[in-house]
């Protein structure tokens, strides 16, 4: 059995804090592979890099293409209809389906 992969460190650089994270087996294996390949010296480096990448990607503005702009302008000229109880129920169902299952 492999030793647990520690994402926290005994010596923390400034502006950091320790956090224990449970990883799925396949993710833990991936982190170990990346360390063995020399991608990172310790798991915290890889986790920080990945999370910064996700953060930076989410901060990028949505690209407004000519196709999107045309679709939005066309949609704005269409008649609207009031939302019904069925519409709201469908929205709730889609939101619930997107939520991860809880144990």
Secondary structure, 3 states (H helix, E strand, C coil): CCCCCCCCCCCCCCCCCCCCCCCCHHHHHHHHHHHHCCCCCCHHHHHHHHHHHHHHHHHCCCCCCHHHHHHHHHHHCCCCCCCCHHHHHHHHHHHHHHCCCCC
